[in-house]
Amino acid sequence: MHSPLERSHQNSKKGSRRRRRILSMFVLCFVGWAGMTFWNQADLISEKVDRMHVMEQKLAETKKVNEQLKLEITRLNDDEYIEQRARKDFQMVGEGETLFIAPESSGE
């Protein structure tokens, strides 16, 4: 039959296989978890990059509007510009001038 030495050798083989299986399962679970974490992080980063591009476009538009408003402020400090705007927007006239308004054509 089997001697005690042969039984201990078989038991150690079984224990070794069991340890390898457990270690393999642990490694497989860890790799699966790491892969899912990486996938989720990649999606999150992609969303953040898309949002950053949208914000950069809004920033560029806002800077452009800001520059236009600064130019308008500079112009509004000029009396001639104010006079031109008053004439154009409010049909105002200066002293000694007469305002003529042309009748609109009815298209007939």
JOUR-V117994 format. One record per residue. N is the residue number from 1. RES is the residue in one small letter. SS is DSSP state (~ for helix, > for strand, _ for the rest). PHI is phi in degrees with one decimal (999 if undefined). PSI is psi in radians with two decimals (999 if undefined). Layout:
((N:RES:SS:PHI:PSI) (N:RES:SS:PHI:PSI))
//
This chain:
((1:m:_:999:-2.71) (2:h:_:-95.3:2.34) (3:s:_:-82.7:2.79) (4:p:~:-58.3:-0.54) (5:l:~:-68.5:-0.72) (6:e:~:-66.2:-0.67) (7:r:~:-65.1:-0.75) (8:s:~:-66.2:-0.60) (9:h:~:-67.0:-0.73) (10:q:~:-66.0:-0.71) (11:n:~:-64.4:-0.67) (12:s:~:-68.6:-0.59) (13:k:~:-64.2:-0.77) (14:k:~:-63.2:-0.75) (15:g:~:-64.3:-0.69) (16:s:~:-65.2:-0.76) (17:r:~:-62.7:-0.74) (18:r:~:-62.5:-0.76) (19:r:~:-63.8:-0.71) (20:r:~:-64.2:-0.73) (21:r:~:-62.5:-0.80) (22:i:~:-63.4:-0.76) (23:l:~:-64.2:-0.72) (24:s:~:-63.1:-0.75) (25:m:~:-62.6:-0.75) (26:f:~:-62.4:-0.81) (27:v:~:-63.2:-0.75) (28:l:~:-61.5:-0.76) (29:c:~:-63.7:-0.74) (30:f:~:-63.5:-0.77) (31:v:~:-64.1:-0.70) (32:g:~:-62.2:-0.80) (33:w:~:-62.8:-0.77) (34:a:~:-63.6:-0.69) (35:g:~:-64.3:-0.77) (36:m:~:-63.8:-0.72) (37:t:~:-62.6:-0.78) (38:f:~:-60.9:-0.78) (39:w:~:-60.7:-0.80) (40:n:~:-64.3:-0.71) (41:q:~:-66.2:-0.67) (42:a:~:-63.8:-0.73) (43:d:~:-62.9:-0.76) (44:l:~:-63.0:-0.74) (45:i:~:-64.7:-0.71) (46:s:~:-61.1:-0.76) (47:e:~:-62.6:-0.74) (48:k:~:-65.5:-0.69) (49:v:~:-64.9:-0.75) (50:d:~:-61.0:-0.76) (51:r:~:-64.6:-0.66) (52:m:~:-63.8:-0.70) (53:h:~:-63.6:-0.72) (54:v:~:-62.8:-0.77) (55:m:~:-65.6:-0.64) (56:e:~:-64.8:-0.67) (57:q:~:-64.7:-0.75) (58:k:~:-63.1:-0.68) (59:l:~:-63.2:-0.76) (60:a:~:-62.3:-0.75) (61:e:~:-63.4:-0.74) (62:t:~:-65.1:-0.69) (63:k:~:-63.8:-0.68) (64:k:~:-64.0:-0.80) (65:v:~:-62.4:-0.70) (66:n:~:-61.2:-0.76) (67:e:~:-64.5:-0.70) (68:q:~:-62.9:-0.71) (69:l:~:-68.5:-0.64) (70:k:~:-63.2:-0.71) (71:l:~:-64.4:-0.72) (72:e:~:-62.8:-0.69) (73:i:~:-62.6:-0.75) (74:t:~:-62.1:-0.74) (75:r:~:-65.7:-0.67) (76:l:~:-67.5:-0.27) (77:n:_:-83.1:-0.05) (78:d:_:-101.4:2.17) (79:d:~:-62.6:-0.65) (80:e:~:-64.6:-0.69) (81:y:~:-65.4:-0.73) (82:i:~:-61.3:-0.72) (83:e:~:-63.3:-0.77) (84:q:~:-61.1:-0.75) (85:r:~:-64.4:-0.71) (86:a:~:-64.4:-0.71) (87:r:~:-65.0:-0.78) (88:k:~:-74.1:-0.85) (89:d:~:-81.0:-0.61) (90:f:~:-117.7:0.19) (91:q:_:49.5:0.72) (92:m:_:-84.4:2.70) (93:v:_:-128.0:2.74) (94:g:_:-85.8:3.08) (95:e:_:-64.6:2.38) (96:g:_:80.0:0.03) (97:e:_:-101.8:2.68) (98:t:_:-120.6:2.38) (99:l:_:-94.0:2.17) (100:f:_:-110.5:2.22) (101:i:_:-111.9:2.11) (102:a:_:-78.3:2.36) (103:p:_:-66.5:2.54) (104:e:_:-75.9:2.39) (105:s:_:-79.2:2.47) (106:s:_:-85.1:-0.10) (107:g:_:83.2:0.23) (108:e:_:-91.5:999))
//
